[in-house]
Structures are given as structure tokens and as C-alpha cells.
Amino acid sequence: MVRIAVTKGRIEEEVCKMLKDAGFDTRKITDKDRALLIKMTDGVELIFTKSNDILTFIEKGIVDLGIVGKDILEESEFREYNELLDLNVGKCYFALAGFPEYKNKGKEEKKRIATRYPNIAKKYFFDRQEDVEIIRMEGSVELGPICGISDAIVDLVQTGDTLKANGLEVIEKIEDISTRLIANKESVKEKAGEIYSIVDRLEGAKC
């Protein structure tokens, strides 16, 4: 049995479709209602959880595989996992965004940046050798510039509609993001055949 943690929500829907396309029996997923743990008939068990918990499950050996966005992997300081596959779903990108006048600020001018991803934001500005104050926000970070809390934001962008609706724009694209299949390192050693069989099937079902 291989246990896989899947991020709930939009990614869950795309991944379940991929599993079906890969030939897995997904009937129990379709009928799962609010069940968080599903035993499939293919020697696979699925746990549906929030993205931030998947790395904890991988670290503690609760699951063998995790399906999670690259944004979560980049933001976390935990690196003891094997990244096996880019699933090419849940695509979006990190961007620096703000009002158009942000472009007029000089590189030497200290800026305030609102974000849900402080580690990613710090690395971005460190690489650019810019001094910034990072302001962590958990909700709608677009409110940072709107309310004057920050000069700009670093956040995930999918369509850009929310930015546009609030008078903001992408100042610079930082990094493309998609959903990845990761593995507990010990599981890869102990269940190599089963795990790489799953990898091959998912590889064949990729968009």
C-alpha cells in the first residue's frame, strides 16, 4: 500500500482527474463526500488535507507521497524529500505587484512588501540587493498597497483579475509555479517499485 497526501481544493479536482486518466479506480473518490481518507482498489490510499500539512506528513513518515504546489515547497525550510514529478497542474506564478507608480521607486529606496510568502519575498529582494521590510499578511494581500500598509506585494497570480480589479498590476514575474509529486526518502527506498509505477502512470497522464 502506498499512501498519498493530496492538497484539498482546486488541485484536488485536477489531480483526481489525472488519477482517473492514469487508469486508477477513482469511484470511491467520486463518492467520498467529506471523507478525508480513501482506500482505493489499486494499492493506493489517499489523504486529503491542507497544503501546509503535506510536508509535515512527509517529514513524519505518515505518507509515502505528497501532491502539493511548488509554492509550499519553496516557502518551507524543510528539504528532506525527493521531488519526483512536475504534474503540470495548478499552474500560476509568483509576481511582484503594485500600483503602476511603484516602477518609479529607485532600487536604493527602502520599500515595504506585503506577502503570505516571506521566505520567497526575502530571497527575491536579497538576490536583487534591495533593502525591504517584509510585512506578513494571511488574507488578501492586495489590501497592502490599497490601505497603505505596503508599497507592493509578492503573491501568486493565476489570471491577474484580482490585481486588475483593485488597480494593481504585475511589476515583475518572479517564478512559475505548478503542482509537484514529492516522496518521503525512506519510502522511495522501501517501496521503490510501487512508487515508480505510480510515477510512470502519472507521467503518462500529464497534460
C-alpha positions, 0 to 999 in steps of 0.5 A: 500500500502506498499512501498519498497526501493530496492538497484539498481544493482546486488541485484536488479536482485536477489531480483526481482527474489525472488519477482517473486518466492514469487508469486508477479506480477513482469511484470511491473518490467520486463518492467520498463526500467529506471523507478525508481518507480513501482506500482505493482498489489499486494499492493506493490510499489517499489523504486529503488535507491542507497544503501546509500539512503535506510536508509535515506528513512527509517529514513524519513518515505518515505518507509515502507521497505528497501532491502539493504546489511548488509554492509550499515547497519553496516557502518551507525550510524543510528539504528532506524529500525527493521531488519526483514529478512536475504534474503540470497542474495548478499552474500560476506564478509568483509576481511582484505587484503594485500600483503602476507608480511603484516602477518609479521607486529607485532600487536604493529606496527602502520599500515595504512588501506585503506577502503570505510568502516571506521566505520567497519575498526575502530571497527575491529582494536579497538576490536583487540587493534591495533593502525591504521590510517584509510585512506578513499578511494571511488574507488578501494581500492586495489590501497592502498597497490599497490601505497603505500598509505596503508599497507592493506585494509578492503573491501568486497570480493565476489570471491577474483579475484580482490585481486588475480589479483593485488597480494593481498590476504585475511589476515583475514575474518572479517564478512559475509555479505548478503542482509537484509529486514529492516522496518521503526518502525512506519510502522511495527506498522501501517501496521503490517499485510501487512508487515508480509505477505510480510515477510512470502512470502519472507521467503518462497522464500529464497534460 
